[in-house]
Amino acid sequence: MRVDFFDFTLPPERIAARPVSPRDSARLLQVAGDDLHDRTVRDLPALLNPGDVLVLNDTR
């Protein structure tokens, strides 16, 4: 993996300063092979299949 791919300018208005309300309307990007789909967190249960592993990062 080339870490230089992660070096880009992100406009401040695109950085979340606080959680969206309601929380389940937060944006989610689904990557399915070569396809990208814009989703929301409320779509997550329908996207998971038996045996899938969901890893959460709760660092602050």
Order of alpha helices (4+ residues) and beta strands (2+ residues): beta-beta-alpha
